């Protein structure tokens, strides 16, 4: 399992970018995987490249740091209020419009980006690409081969339970996991850490080890303690089984989170138009073990509709 370092503060639906016409059906770029999280190089307004994390646990189009805003001379175009996913507080942040954002040979125009500094525990990062930015493409995060791809087309069920349905509350993909005989909703969050369970759910499950403290953590306005333990039951994701995995337990957020560490076993392809996600893994039986390094959960997965207040500037 990797260190848990989630860059998400809220599910931010920032509007819809325009995609420039593509000249070929499939585009790809190298992924830099740090502690399981996928980073890619991006051009903004013709300048760069800049290092962005791809975060499927963010429902908006993009985040950028204040340093990048200053470097590019971007002007504030409004403000957005981000709610803490725990429901305990909010914060107003500036919004800028990126006239051009290029990734993997695809150009997006008119991208609305929240301005918020991203904690750099996994390395220097100048921005974040949210899930809905890729709504018109098949987005593949191929962790084993360290590649991302954007392609045209649609996914269909394959009869082997490697293609699963997902829904998108607040623009974030949510699938069904089975823990023993219990079925739960879990966000697919490439910006998250391990397999995280809410404390209320964990209290109803059986564990093979006693829960121990992993770290102190915080989201936008909530501080809490993260614990970890080995489940006594397997966790099933379609055709794949995680044998009695080590899971994180947090008291702040009501949904489970399938983060970057379990995701890195797969090439994951998302089809937002059809609502299907494909997991391509080499092994059907997998393991999640505790890391010897301390796990730091800085921001946790969003799960509620934020209050978006777009205030014109000027």
Secondary structure, DSSP 8 states (H G I E B T S, - for coil): --------SSB------EE---SSSEEEEE-EEETTEEEEEEEETTEEEEEEEEETT--SSEEE-HHHHHHHT----EEEEEE-TTSS-EEEEEEEEEEEEEETTEEEEEEEEEE-----TTS---EEEEGGGGTTSEEEEETTTTEEEEE-S-----SSSSEEE-B-GGG--EEEEEETTEEEEEEE-TTS-SEEEEHHHHTTS-BSS--EEEEEEE-SS-EEEEEEEEBSS-EEETTEEETT-EEEEESS-SSEEE-HHHHTTEEEEEETTTTEEEEEES-SEE-----SS-----S----SB---------
